[in-house]
Amino acid sequence: MINLIKALFLESFRNKISFFFGILLPVVFFIMFAQVFSNEKEVSFAYFSDKPLDIPGKYYGNKNALMKDRYNYAASAFVESKKIVVYKNYNDYTVDLWIDGLKRKVDTIDFREIVKINERILDYKVLNEKESIYLGSFVLSLVSIGMFSAINLFERYRKIGIIRRFRVLPLSAFLFVLSFSLSQFIVSLISFVVVRLVGIFLFNINLKVDYLFFAFSFISAVLGMLGIGILLSILFEKFANSVAQFLYTIFIFFSGIYFPIDFLPKFLKNITYFLPIMYIFDNFKHSIFKQDSFGKFLLQNISLIIFGVVLLYFGGKILFAPEE
């Protein structure tokens, strides 16, 4: 089994299309877009109050509007008659200074009662543009590795007769699919290391993640995209590679990784809900700052894992089925 994993792993690097879309292109995109669109966001603040206060930050007269925009600021405060609720997106001394200044300013105003800070620290942070591109490039790499490697398995291996040779060996479909999946996990891990090293040494990016959540997201992403690749191979047997390249382009432009999707018309925005890369990207963001609910994170990951495992199982059966 180890020799089989090694052979399948090396084959991933011999295949030019898989290597290009899986590792080389995401790294090139990461470097290019991080250089072009990497204007760092300044530490910014916002607050809601019944009247403007003489403090740094954007004033909101509408509470619901700031609730919607609060993720865009390092800290946002809701100044009410009895308390101040502060949402912190960064644990930084500048944020703490701003909160102290806000409290002192409010204490000098004639409110009905003394205002106290009711600080609600959320366990997430706002990614700046370079960090978002960095994480998105890694996600795009996982997506392409899983999708193109599975298509390569069905298309190229069949064409050159490798699958036919495997059939005559004492090798079950399950063992073959397991070996193939493990080989792609190793390739994906190498891709992660490459993107991470580029992020550290070229752009000084070093995100802190929850490693358990990150590993869960990693496994579900690889399995889910292997399933997508197998599904494309089954549905589009003769031109699955072309369909995958088209989908890869869609992923680039409609995932929100490199280009904002806010400018898209509503019917095109709705398309993004059908793209697996959106949910994979959300899962990895959750492993950093846990912005969404854990239930949503768990459901998305389990769905990807089940989808991938089921397709891998049936894909192995199809590959090892006797030819007519």
C-alpha positions in Angstrom: 0.0 0.0 0.0 2.9 2.4 0.8 4.4 1.8 -2.6 1.0 2.5 -4.3 0.6 5.7 -2.3 4.2 6.7 -3.4 3.5 5.9 -7.0 0.2 7.9 -7.1 1.9 10.8 -5.2 4.7 11.0 -7.8 2.2 10.8 -10.6 0.5 13.9 -9.3 3.7 15.9 -10.0 4.3 14.2 -13.3 0.9 15.3 -14.6 1.5 18.9 -15.9 -2.2 20.0 -15.7 -2.6 18.8 -12.1 0.6 20.4 -11.0 -0.1 23.7 -12.8 -3.7 24.1 -11.5 -3.0 22.5 -8.1 0.2 24.2 -6.9 1.8 26.6 -9.4 -1.2 28.7 -10.5 -2.5 29.4 -6.9 0.9 30.5 -5.8 1.3 32.8 -8.8 -2.1 34.3 -8.2 -1.3 34.7 -4.5 1.9 36.6 -5.2 0.3 38.7 -8.0 -2.9 39.7 -6.3 -1.2 40.2 -2.9 1.1 42.7 -4.5 -1.5 44.5 -6.5 -4.4 44.6 -4.0 -2.5 44.6 -0.7 -3.3 48.0 0.7 -3.4 47.4 4.4 -6.5 48.5 6.2 -5.9 51.0 8.9 -7.2 50.3 12.4 -10.7 51.8 12.2 -13.5 52.3 14.7 -17.2 53.1 14.6 -19.9 53.8 17.2 -23.6 54.2 17.5 -25.1 56.9 19.7 -28.1 59.2 19.8 -25.8 62.0 18.9 -22.2 62.4 17.6 -19.4 62.3 20.1 -16.0 63.9 19.9 -14.1 60.7 19.5 -12.2 59.0 16.7 -14.4 56.7 14.6 -17.3 56.7 12.2 -20.6 57.8 13.7 -23.7 55.7 13.1 -27.1 57.1 13.9 -28.7 53.8 13.0 -28.0 50.9 15.3 -29.0 48.2 12.8 -26.7 49.6 10.2 -23.7 49.4 12.5 -24.7 45.9 13.6 -24.5 44.9 10.0 -21.1 46.6 9.4 -19.5 45.8 12.7 -17.2 43.2 11.2 -15.5 45.9 9.1 -14.0 47.7 12.1 -11.3 46.9 14.6 -13.9 47.8 17.3 -17.4 49.1 17.3 -19.4 50.5 20.2 -23.1 50.9 20.9 -23.6 53.8 23.3 -26.9 53.4 25.0 -28.5 55.0 28.1 -27.3 52.4 30.6 -24.3 50.7 29.1 -21.8 50.6 26.2 -21.6 47.3 24.3 -18.2 47.0 22.6 -17.4 44.5 19.8 -13.7 43.9 19.5 -12.3 42.4 16.3 -8.7 42.9 17.3 -7.0 42.4 20.6 -4.7 45.3 20.3 -3.5 48.1 22.6 -4.9 50.8 20.2 -8.4 49.2 20.6 -8.1 49.2 24.3 -7.0 52.9 24.3 -10.0 53.8 22.1 -12.4 52.0 24.5 -10.9 53.9 27.4 -11.2 57.2 25.6 -14.8 56.4 24.7 -15.7 55.6 28.3 -14.1 58.8 29.5 -15.9 60.9 26.9 -19.3 59.3 27.7 -18.8 59.8 31.4 -18.6 63.6 30.9 -22.0 63.7 29.1 -25.2 64.1 31.1 -26.8 60.7 30.6 -29.6 59.5 32.8 -27.3 56.9 34.5 -23.6 56.3 34.7 -22.5 54.4 31.7 -20.5 51.2 32.2 -18.6 49.2 29.7 -20.2 45.8 28.9 -17.4 44.5 26.7 -18.2 41.6 24.5 -15.1 40.1 23.0 -15.8 38.0 20.0 -13.4 35.2 19.1 -12.7 36.2 15.5 -10.7 38.8 13.6 -11.1 40.7 10.3 -8.8 39.4 7.6 -7.0 42.1 5.7 -6.7 41.8 1.9 -3.4 40.0 1.8 -4.5 37.6 4.5 -7.7 36.9 2.6 -5.9 36.3 -0.6 -3.4 34.1 1.2 -6.1 31.9 2.7 -8.1 31.9 -0.5 -5.1 30.8 -2.6 -4.6 27.8 -0.4 -8.3 26.9 -0.6 -8.1 27.3 -4.4 -5.1 25.0 -4.4 -7.0 22.3 -2.5 -10.0 22.6 -4.7 -7.9 22.2 -7.9 -5.8 19.3 -6.5 -8.8 17.3 -5.5 -10.8 18.0 -8.7 -8.1 17.6 -11.3 -6.4 14.6 -9.6 -9.7 12.7 -9.6 -10.3 13.5 -13.3 -6.8 12.5 -14.1 -7.4 9.2 -12.3 -10.5 8.4 -14.5 -9.3 10.0 -17.8 -5.6 9.5 -18.1 -5.1 6.3 -16.1 -7.8 4.6 -18.2 -6.4 5.9 -21.4 -2.9 4.6 -20.9 -4.1 1.4 -19.4 -2.9 1.7 -15.8 -6.3 0.8 -14.4 -6.4 -2.3 -16.5 -3.1 -3.4 -15.0 -4.4 -2.7 -11.4 -7.4 -5.0 -12.1 -5.2 -8.1 -12.5 -3.5 -7.5 -9.2 -4.8 -8.7 -5.8 -5.9 -5.1 -5.1 -9.4 -4.2 -4.0 -11.2 -1.1 -5.2 -11.4 0.2 -1.6 -7.6 -0.2 -1.1 -6.9 1.6 -4.3 -9.2 4.5 -3.6 -7.8 4.8 0.0 -4.2 4.9 -1.4 -5.2 7.5 -4.0 -6.9 9.7 -1.4 -4.0 9.5 1.0 -1.6 10.5 -1.8 -3.7 13.5 -2.5 -3.7 14.5 1.1 0.1 14.5 0.9 0.1 16.6 -2.2 -2.4 19.0 -0.6 -0.2 19.3 2.5 2.8 20.2 0.3 0.7 22.8 -1.4 -0.2 24.2 2.0 3.5 24.4 3.0 4.4 26.2 -0.2 1.6 28.8 0.1 2.4 29.2 3.8 6.1 29.8 3.2 5.4 32.3 0.5 3.0 34.1 2.9 5.6 34.2 5.7 8.7 35.2 3.8 7.3 37.5 1.1 4.3 39.1 2.9 5.0 38.4 6.6 1.6 36.6 7.1 1.3 34.3 10.0 -2.3 33.6 10.9 -3.2 31.8 14.1 -5.6 29.0 13.6 -7.4 26.4 15.6 -5.5 23.3 14.4 -8.3 20.9 15.1 -10.8 22.9 13.1 -8.2 23.6 10.4 -7.4 19.8 10.1 -11.2 19.1 9.9 -11.6 21.7 7.2 -8.6 20.3 5.3 -9.8 16.8 5.3 -13.4 17.7 4.2 -12.0 20.0 1.4 -9.8 17.3 -0.1 -12.5 14.6 0.1 -15.2 16.9 -1.1 -13.3 18.0 -4.2 -12.2 14.5 -5.0 -15.9 13.7 -5.1 -16.5 16.7 -7.4 -13.8 15.4 -9.7 -15.2 11.9 -9.8 -18.7 13.3 -10.4 -17.4 15.3 -13.4 -15.6 12.2 -14.7 -18.8 10.2 -14.6 -21.1 12.9 -16.1 -18.6 14.1 -18.7 -16.5 11.1 -19.5 -14.8 12.4 -22.6 -14.3 16.1 -21.7 -14.3 16.2 -17.9 -11.0 18.0 -18.0 -12.4 20.8 -20.1 -15.4 21.2 -17.8 -13.1 21.3 -14.8 -11.0 24.0 -16.3 -14.2 26.0 -16.9 -15.3 25.5 -13.3 -11.9 26.5 -12.1 -12.3 29.8 -13.9 -15.7 30.2 -12.3 -14.2 29.6 -8.9 -11.6 32.3 -9.4 -14.1 35.0 -10.4 -17.1 34.1 -8.3 -15.6 32.9 -5.0 -14.7 36.3 -3.7 -11.1 35.3 -3.1 -9.5 37.6 -5.7 -12.5 39.7 -6.9 -15.3 41.2 -4.8 -18.7 39.7 -5.6 -20.7 42.7 -4.2 -20.7 44.3 -7.7 -22.4 41.3 -9.3 -26.1 41.4 -10.1 -28.3 39.4 -7.7 -28.9 36.5 -10.1 -25.1 36.0 -10.4 -24.6 36.3 -6.6 -27.1 33.5 -6.2 -24.7 31.3 -8.3 -22.1 31.5 -5.5 -24.3 29.5 -3.2 -23.8 26.5 -5.5 -20.0 26.7 -5.5 -18.3 24.3 -3.1 -15.3 26.6 -2.8 -17.5 29.2 -1.0 -18.2 26.7 1.8 -14.6 25.5 1.9 -13.4 29.0 2.2 -15.9 29.7 5.0 -14.7 26.6 6.9 -11.1 27.7 6.9 -12.1 31.2 7.9 -14.0 29.6 10.8 -10.8 27.8 11.9 -9.2 31.2 12.3 -11.9 33.4 14.0 -15.0 31.3 14.5 -17.3 33.9 13.1 -20.1 31.6 12.1 -22.0 29.2 14.3 -20.3 25.9 15.1 -23.4 24.1 13.8 -23.0 25.6 10.4 -19.3 24.8 10.3 -20.0 21.2 11.3 -22.8 20.7 8.8 -20.7 22.1 5.9 -17.7 19.9 6.7 -19.7 16.7 7.3 -21.6 17.2 4.1 -18.4 17.6 2.1 -16.9 14.5 3.8 -20.0 12.3 3.1 -20.2 13.6 -0.5 -16.6 12.8 -1.1 -16.5 9.4 0.6 -19.7 8.2 -1.3 -18.3 9.4 -4.7 -14.9 7.8 -4.0 -16.6 4.5 -3.1 -18.7 4.4 -6.2 -15.9 5.8 -8.3 -13.6 2.9 -7.2 -16.4 0.4 -8.1 -16.7 2.0 -11.6 -12.9 2.0 -12.2 -12.5 -1.7 -11.2 -15.7 -2.9 -12.9 -15.0 -5.4 -15.7 -14.8 -3.8 -19.2 -17.3 -5.0 -21.7 
